[in-house]
Amino acid sequence: MNRRPVSPDRIFALVVGIEQYAAGPGWDLPGPARDALRFRDWLLARGVPGANIQLHLAPLPGSAPDLPFRQADHDSLRRALIKDAPDSGAEALWVWWGGHGVLDTDENTALYTADATLTDRRAIDVDSALTRLRSDATPGLGVQMWMVDACRTFDEQHRFPQSPSTERLPTGARVAAHEQTLLFAAGRGQRAGNDPERRLGLFSDIVLRELADDPLPEPLPLFDAVKARMSALREAGLTEQTPGLRLETPGYSERVPPLPSAVRALSDRPAEPPAARIVTALMAYPLMSDRDERQTLVNELPAAIVARMPRHLVPRTDVIGIFRALKAHRDGLQRLYEAVTLIDEDPVRAAELKSAIQDFLADPGPGM
């Protein structure tokens, strides 16, 4: 992968460690609070300001740190994901979460919050949070890394009286503008190992040992290193869990291990019409989600073309209008490509936009 570096002071981190729950002592989990504090120390050592690190803990007695932290209840964590992180103005997001989790009947990972009880298992739906954070409801936070150390056992195996109290978070229109990496401690249906004596999660400990100097490490080398260490533990009979990776970037995606149904769905999906592909490639640029930056782009385009061009507040609608205006003129799309890549030099996005324009010029097909 080839991404532009992000300054440490442009990183916002949501760091969660939940060791005790309203459900009672049967849910006690020594370790996540300590792991969260170790991760916080790692961020600070790499230059991330303390004010950019939002620490949410529910520590067991004797584990509370001698520093301020926020509650780890559902409302606080929901607000952190919906408001605090997007409103931070940061370019990148780190989410570190240690605690209990489960895989619900819809195959979504539910992470219990500290106020979960046996009859009201309050939780954050990871997939819903990821969907919101990669929509146009979150125009910033172009790079997002998640580390989730929690079980993903099948919910029905636990014989709870009711399903988890998860919620689909509100979201916006889909855009291909974010890089999202999700590291899971355990595979589908698996438990995540924990060492109560040393008060640490096995996966968290390995990740912390493999994190290097970059506060936003390249995800694939990090995952390969973590996977190798976990494989050694499995071979030694110390754990059965298999870590997982989801990586989504504009123009590239990877899932380890793959889901056969998801792979089939991607291969069976009809090709995107040429015009729609250009709009998708344009929306992959973070600048397209910001009204002022779109205006900067328009200012780089020929005045004779854009002077009477209708504009819209909705990002995708505005981008469609820009595309339509430029495609009607000779060399208009080439001028659009040059203006976009002048403002954002990302090579991956540029390659996809160039390819989409070339395909459209060769065969416009049906479309806008």
C-alpha positions in Angstrom: 0.0 0.0 0.0 1.1 3.6 -0.7 -0.6 6.1 1.6 0.5 9.6 2.5 1.9 9.9 6.0 -0.4 11.3 8.7 1.1 13.6 11.3 0.6 12.2 14.9 -1.3 15.3 15.9 -3.8 14.6 13.2 -4.7 11.2 14.7 -7.7 10.7 17.0 -7.8 7.5 19.1 -10.8 5.9 20.9 -9.2 3.5 23.4 -11.6 1.1 25.3 -10.9 -1.5 28.0 -13.8 -3.1 29.8 -13.1 -5.5 32.6 -16.4 -5.4 34.6 -20.0 -5.3 33.5 -23.3 -4.6 35.1 -24.1 -8.2 34.4 -22.1 -9.1 37.5 -18.9 -10.8 38.6 -19.5 -13.7 36.2 -18.5 -11.4 33.4 -15.3 -10.1 35.0 -12.4 -10.0 32.6 -9.0 -9.0 34.0 -6.7 -7.4 31.4 -8.5 -5.1 28.9 -7.9 -2.0 31.0 -4.2 -2.7 31.3 -4.0 -3.4 27.6 -5.8 -0.1 26.8 -3.3 1.8 29.0 -0.3 0.1 27.3 -1.8 1.1 23.9 -2.3 4.7 25.1 1.4 4.8 26.2 2.4 3.6 22.8 0.4 6.4 21.1 1.9 9.0 23.4 5.4 7.7 22.7 4.8 8.2 18.9 3.7 11.8 19.3 -0.1 11.5 19.4 -1.2 14.3 21.8 -2.9 13.2 25.0 -5.9 15.4 24.1 -6.4 13.3 21.0 -6.7 10.1 23.0 -10.2 9.4 24.4 -9.8 6.7 27.1 -12.9 4.7 28.1 -12.4 2.2 30.9 -14.4 0.0 33.2 -11.6 -1.4 35.4 -11.8 -4.1 38.0 -11.0 -3.0 41.6 -7.3 -2.4 41.9 -6.9 -1.8 38.1 -8.0 1.8 37.9 -5.2 4.0 36.7 -4.0 7.2 38.4 -5.3 9.4 35.5 -8.6 10.6 34.2 -10.7 8.3 32.0 -14.3 8.2 30.7 -17.1 5.8 31.3 -17.4 2.8 29.0 -21.2 2.6 28.9 -23.2 2.4 25.7 -24.3 6.0 25.5 -20.7 7.3 26.0 -19.2 4.9 23.4 -22.0 5.6 20.9 -21.4 9.3 21.2 -17.7 8.8 20.8 -18.2 7.0 17.5 -21.0 9.2 16.1 -19.9 12.6 17.3 -16.5 12.9 19.1 -14.4 11.1 16.5 -15.9 12.8 13.4 -16.0 16.2 15.1 -12.3 15.9 16.1 -11.2 17.2 12.7 -8.6 14.5 12.6 -7.3 12.8 9.4 -7.0 9.3 10.9 -8.8 7.2 13.6 -7.5 4.5 15.8 -10.0 2.3 17.7 -8.6 -0.1 20.3 -11.2 -2.2 22.0 -10.8 -4.9 24.6 -13.7 -6.7 26.3 -16.4 -9.2 25.8 -18.1 -9.8 22.4 -20.3 -12.1 20.5 -21.3 -12.9 16.9 -25.0 -12.3 16.5 -27.4 -14.3 14.3 -26.9 -11.7 11.5 -23.1 -12.5 11.5 -22.3 -9.1 13.0 -19.8 -8.6 15.8 -21.4 -7.1 18.9 -19.1 -5.6 21.5 -20.7 -5.4 24.9 -20.5 -2.1 26.8 -20.0 -1.8 30.5 -23.7 -1.3 31.3 -24.7 -4.7 29.6 -26.8 -7.0 31.8 -28.1 -10.5 31.2 -31.5 -9.2 30.1 -30.3 -6.0 28.3 -27.0 -6.9 26.6 -26.1 -3.4 25.5 -23.5 -3.5 22.7 -21.9 -1.6 19.8 -22.4 -3.3 16.4 -18.9 -3.2 14.8 -20.2 -3.6 11.3 -22.7 -0.8 11.7 -20.0 1.5 13.1 -17.7 0.7 10.2 -20.5 1.4 7.7 -21.2 4.9 9.3 -17.5 5.8 9.5 -17.0 5.0 5.8 -20.1 7.0 4.6 -20.3 10.6 3.7 -21.6 11.2 7.2 -17.8 11.1 8.1 -16.0 13.1 5.5 -12.8 13.2 7.4 -10.9 10.3 9.1 -9.7 9.0 5.8 -7.5 6.3 7.5 -9.2 4.1 10.1 -7.6 1.3 12.1 -9.5 -1.0 14.5 -8.0 -3.5 16.9 -10.7 -5.7 18.5 -9.7 -8.2 21.2 -13.0 -9.9 22.0 -14.7 -13.2 21.5 -16.8 -13.9 18.4 -18.6 -17.0 19.7 -22.1 -17.7 18.3 -24.7 -15.9 20.4 -27.2 -18.7 20.4 -24.6 -21.0 22.1 -24.8 -18.9 25.3 -28.6 -19.4 25.7 -29.3 -15.9 26.8 -33.0 -15.1 27.3 -32.9 -12.3 24.7 -30.8 -11.2 21.7 -28.2 -8.5 22.2 -29.4 -4.9 22.4 -27.5 -3.7 19.4 -28.4 -0.7 17.2 -27.8 0.1 13.6 -26.0 3.5 13.8 -27.3 6.2 11.5 -25.3 6.5 8.3 -24.9 8.5 5.1 -24.5 7.8 1.4 -21.8 5.2 0.5 -18.5 6.6 -0.7 -15.2 4.9 -1.6 -13.1 7.4 0.2 -11.8 5.7 3.4 -9.2 3.2 4.2 -10.5 0.9 6.9 -8.5 -1.8 8.6 -10.0 -4.2 11.2 -7.9 -6.7 13.2 -10.0 -9.3 15.0 -8.5 -11.4 17.8 -10.7 -14.4 17.0 -12.3 -16.0 14.0 -15.9 -16.7 13.4 -17.3 -18.7 16.3 -14.1 -18.5 18.3 -13.1 -17.3 21.8 -10.4 -14.8 22.3 -7.7 -15.9 24.8 -7.0 -14.0 27.9 -4.3 -14.4 30.6 -6.0 -13.3 33.9 -2.7 -13.8 35.9 -0.8 -11.4 33.8 -3.9 -9.3 33.2 -3.7 -9.2 29.4 -5.3 -10.4 26.3 -3.2 -12.8 24.2 -4.0 -11.0 21.0 -3.6 -7.5 22.5 -0.2 -8.4 23.9 1.0 -9.7 20.5 -0.2 -6.6 18.7 1.5 -4.3 21.2 4.7 -6.2 20.7 4.5 -6.0 16.9 3.5 -2.3 16.7 6.5 -0.3 15.3 7.4 3.3 15.3 4.7 4.5 12.8 1.6 5.6 14.7 -0.4 4.4 11.7 1.4 1.2 10.7 0.9 -0.5 7.3 -1.9 -3.1 8.0 -0.7 -6.1 6.0 2.9 -6.4 7.4 1.4 -5.9 10.9 -1.2 -8.6 10.4 1.4 -11.0 8.9 3.6 -10.5 12.0 0.7 -11.0 14.4 -0.6 -14.0 12.5 2.8 -15.7 12.7 3.0 -15.2 16.5 -0.5 -16.5 16.9 0.3 -19.5 14.7 3.2 -20.3 17.0 0.9 -20.2 20.1 -1.6 -22.5 18.4 1.2 -25.0 17.5 2.3 -24.9 21.1 -1.3 -25.7 22.2 -1.7 -22.4 24.0 -4.6 -21.1 22.1 -7.1 -22.1 19.4 -8.0 -18.7 18.1 -7.2 -17.5 14.6 -7.0 -13.8 14.1 -8.8 -12.1 11.2 -8.3 -9.1 9.0 -10.6 -6.9 7.0 -9.0 -4.2 4.8 -11.0 -1.9 2.5 -9.3 0.9 0.5 -10.4 2.7 -2.6 -9.4 0.2 -5.3 -8.4 -2.7 -3.0 -9.9 -5.0 -0.5 -8.8 -8.1 1.4 -10.4 -10.3 4.0 -8.6 -13.0 6.0 -10.0 -15.6 6.2 -12.4 -14.9 3.3 -16.1 -15.5 3.5 -17.1 -17.7 0.6 -20.6 -16.1 0.3 -19.0 -12.6 0.2 -16.5 -13.7 -2.4 -19.3 -15.2 -4.6 -21.3 -12.0 -4.2 -18.4 -9.9 -5.4 -17.7 -12.1 -8.4 -21.4 -12.3 -9.4 -21.9 -8.5 -9.1 -22.5 -6.9 -12.5 -19.9 -4.5 -13.9 -20.5 -0.8 -12.9 -21.5 1.4 -15.9 -18.6 3.5 -17.2 -20.2 6.8 -16.2 -21.0 5.6 -12.7 -17.5 4.2 -12.3 -16.1 7.7 -12.9 -18.4 9.1 -10.2 -17.4 6.4 -7.8 -13.7 7.0 -8.5 -14.2 10.7 -7.9 -16.1 10.1 -4.7 -13.1 8.0 -3.5 -11.3 11.3 -3.0 -11.8 12.7 0.6 -12.0 16.2 -0.9 -15.3 15.4 -2.7 -17.0 15.2 0.7 -16.0 18.7 1.7 -17.9 21.6 0.1 -15.0 24.1 0.3 -12.5 21.6 -1.2 -14.9 20.8 -4.1 -15.0 24.6 -4.7 -11.2 24.6 -4.8 -11.4 21.9 -7.4 -14.0 23.8 -9.5 -11.7 26.9 -9.4 -9.1 24.8 -11.2 -11.4 23.9 -14.0 -12.0 26.0 -17.2 -14.2 29.0 -16.3 -16.0 28.7 -19.6 -17.2 25.3 -18.7 -18.1 25.7 -15.0 -19.5 29.3 -15.0 -23.1 28.1 -15.5 -22.7 24.7 -14.0 -25.5 23.9 -11.4 -24.1 23.2 -7.9 -25.6 21.1 -5.1 -25.0 20.8 -1.4 -25.2 16.9 -1.5 -21.6 15.7 -2.3 -22.5 12.9 -4.8 -25.1 15.0 -6.6 -22.6 17.9 -6.9 -19.9 15.5 -8.3 -22.4 14.1 -10.8 -23.1 17.7 -12.0 -19.3 18.4 -12.3 -18.8 15.2 -14.3 -21.7 15.9 -16.6 -20.5 19.4 -17.3 -16.9 18.3 -18.1 -17.8 15.2 -20.2 -19.7 17.5 -22.7 -16.5 19.2 -23.7 -13.5 18.0 -25.6 -10.7 17.2 -23.2 -13.0 18.1 -20.3 -12.5 14.8 -18.5 -8.7 15.1 -18.9 -8.9 18.6 -17.4 -11.0 17.2 -14.5 -8.4 14.4 -13.9 -5.5 16.9 -13.9 -7.3 19.2 -11.5 -8.2 16.4 -9.1 -4.7 14.9 -9.0 -3.2 18.4 -8.6 -5.1 18.7 -5.3 -4.7 15.1 -4.2 -1.7 13.1 -5.4 -2.7 9.7 -4.1 -1.5 7.3 -6.7 -4.0 4.5 -6.1 -7.0 6.8 -6.5 -5.4 8.5 -9.5 -4.9 5.2 -11.2 -8.5 4.2 -10.8 -9.8 7.6 -11.9 -7.5 7.5 -15.0 -8.6 3.9 -15.9 -12.3 4.8 -15.4 -12.0 7.9 -17.7 -10.2 5.9 -20.4 -12.8 3.2 -20.3 -15.6 5.8 -20.6 -14.0 7.5 -23.5 -13.6 4.1 -25.3 -17.2 3.2 -24.7 -19.5 5.6 -22.7 -22.3 2.9 -22.5 -25.5 3.7 -20.7 -25.4 6.1 -17.8 -25.6 9.7 -16.6 
